[in-house]
């Protein structure tokens, strides 16, 4: 790209012109009268008129105009090639910038949706009693959940028994101070399922996985 810009700059300085009015006869005999020349380039002239700004290539103009502006077909072809190359490079940069902006915008939207989803899930978290069985290699705890059931009174105070659920679950995010057989009570929310194998050749179980809320 730097080479292209440098080359176009050399060509632009090689063909300099001040803006002025004149008639432009065409190769087919028609004439654009009293036009305002705004730019002279190796491959053509740009001028202003009532409809805006137009560029005509030298091969469209009369031979007199071509001679007046020292038209060189070889130089014009090279200039046109590098002009098209520069335009393509510019369009490519614009496309890349637009794509990067769209990806960044989508990433922000995805992050917002993920945060909203997590907040919704966390809002549905339930207070649960856990009995820790064993920590797994990934830091999750294999746990059993239990309920406290009233079982009468002892010296005026209610007595409770622990009623364990049959199924086990995996819980991540528990305090790192806990050890096997500890009990923990707090809020957890479901994050999916995970397979767990007992030993190297034991059966594979599919357990529900949860995450503790600090």
Beta strands, then each sheet from edge to edge (+ up, - down):
strand 1: 20-25
strand 2: 31-41
strand 3: 44-49
strand 4: 52-57
strand 5: 126-135
strand 6: 141-154
strand 7: 157-172
strand 8: 183-197
strand 9: 204-212
sheet 1: 1+ 2- 3+ 4-
sheet 2: 5+ 6- 7+ 9+ 8- 5+
end
